[in-house]
């Protein structure tokens, strides 16, 4: 987490994380102060925000077709197994 002071006197707390696809994302929150207590509070809120964002990616819509679910599974699978294993799964 890093902290950025804004022109209006507030502080922006920014946390970088990687989503399920391996892309770097940012979550941020703006608060009035920069004390240790506020930093702890900001970190807790940012971690909640990150977890919500990661959980949203896992939700499969009820009306999804099997093809859409399969494509989403392949995207997550490519990041979890080696290339050779991925190729074997695609061939079967």
C-alpha positions in Angstrom: 0.0 0.0 0.0 1.2 3.4 -0.8 -0.1 6.9 0.2 -0.6 9.9 -2.1 -1.4 13.4 -0.8 -4.0 15.1 -2.8 -4.3 18.9 -3.6 -7.4 19.2 -1.4 -5.5 18.0 1.7 -6.9 14.5 1.8 -4.9 11.3 1.4 -5.4 8.6 -1.2 -4.4 5.1 -0.1 -3.7 2.8 -3.0 -3.2 -1.0 -3.0 -1.9 -2.9 -6.0 -2.9 -6.5 -6.5 -3.2 -9.1 -9.2 -6.5 -10.3 -10.4 -7.3 -13.9 -11.4 -5.9 -13.4 -14.9 -2.6 -12.1 -13.6 -3.2 -8.5 -14.5 -2.2 -5.8 -12.1 -5.1 -3.8 -10.7 -5.4 -1.0 -8.2 -7.9 -0.4 -5.4 -7.9 3.0 -3.7 -9.7 4.9 -1.0 -9.6 8.5 0.0 -9.6 9.6 3.7 -9.0 12.9 5.5 -5.9 12.0 7.6 -2.7 10.0 7.6 -2.3 8.7 11.1 -1.3 5.1 12.0 -4.9 4.4 13.0 -6.3 5.8 9.7 -3.6 3.8 7.7 -4.7 0.6 9.5 -8.4 1.4 8.7 -7.6 2.1 5.1 -5.7 -1.1 4.7 -8.6 -3.1 6.1 -11.1 -1.4 3.7 -8.8 -1.9 0.8 -8.4 -5.6 1.5 -12.2 -5.9 1.7 -12.4 -4.1 -1.6 -9.8 -6.3 -3.3 -11.6 -9.4 -2.0 -14.9 -8.2 -3.4 -13.3 -7.6 -6.7 -11.8 -11.0 -6.8 -15.0 -12.6 -5.7 -16.9 -10.9 -8.5 -14.7 -12.5 -11.1 -15.6 -15.9 -9.7 -19.3 -15.5 -10.0 -20.9 -17.3 -12.9 -24.2 -15.9 -14.0 -27.1 -18.3 -13.7 -28.1 -17.7 -17.3 -24.7 -18.5 -18.7 -24.5 -21.1 -21.4 -22.1 -24.0 -21.0 -19.9 -22.5 -23.7 -19.4 -19.3 -21.7 -18.6 -21.2 -18.5 -16.1 -23.4 -20.4 -14.4 -20.4 -21.8 -14.1 -18.8 -18.4 -12.7 -22.1 -17.0 -10.1 -22.2 -19.8 -8.9 -18.6 -18.9 -8.4 -19.6 -15.3 -6.9 -22.9 -16.2 -4.2 -21.4 -18.3 -2.8 -19.6 -15.3 -3.0 -22.7 -13.0 -1.2 -25.4 -15.1 1.8 -25.7 -17.3 1.6 -25.2 -21.0 2.0 -29.0 -21.7 -0.8 -29.9 -19.3 -3.0 -27.2 -20.9 -2.4 -28.6 -24.4 -3.2 -32.2 -23.2 -6.5 -31.0 -21.7 -7.5 -29.2 -24.9 -6.8 -32.3 -27.0 -9.0 -34.5 -24.9 
